[in-house]
Structure formats: structure tokens, C-alpha cells
């Protein structure tokens, strides 16, 4: 069976990075997409303004879960300011799927981990659909 997304997504599905939970995270956040059932939880430990550790877990489609894995790998070791600057275009490039920007259904899957991370980082509570444009 062929992979509709590409080698990078397949690699993150087969070998997820930073899978699990942290015992004492600086913040922990879980989000879900009720339309498709995807769930992502991200735990982050910040020390000295740097993301010292990050763990992700969840269930759902290959795209949401691979995106969570790739995002966690990218953000680990970054400063909080660098993480705040990481946006949806950067994530779509990271997962080698920039064409998703034009697919409203699948982009929500790919961006769910970023929404989860940023909501936790900013302590915003709920992110509205309008806010998602700024991710």
C-alpha cells in the first residue's frame, strides 16, 4: 500500500519521536478535532527559557500523529522565543506538505499539534477558528 503523504510522514509514523508523557512538565495541553477524532497531547519542560524536553502522544490519522512527532523533534532545544515564532507555514514545510495550506480539511489535522503546543505555551485556554489563522 502506498503512502499518500511521503517518506517523512511515513518515517514519523513508523518511528515516532518524543512519544510519551513528562512527569513534571512546565505545561501540558491536550486538544482534539471533534470532526475527525484526532487527539494530541503535548507536555513541555522549559528550563532557562529553553524547551529542555517535550513529549507528545495521541491518536488519530497519520498526518496529525506524524506532525506531532516532527514538531516535537523540531522544538526540542529551541528557546521559547524561537518556539513562539514557529508558525503554520514552518510546520507545513517541516512535514514537507506545503500544499495542505489549500486543503481546509487536512490542514486541521496537520496543524492540530501546533495549535496544542501554542495554546499551552501562551496559556490561552481555547483557540478559536479565527485565532488558528495566526498559528
Buried (B, 14 or more C-beta within 10 A) or exposed (E): EEEEBEEBBBBBBEEBBBBEEBEEBBBBBBBBBEEBEBBBBBBBBBEEEBBBBBBBBBEBBBBBBBBBBBBBBBBBEBBBEBBEEBEBEEBBEBBEBEEBBEEEEBBBBBBBBBBBBBBBBEEEEEBEEEBBEEB
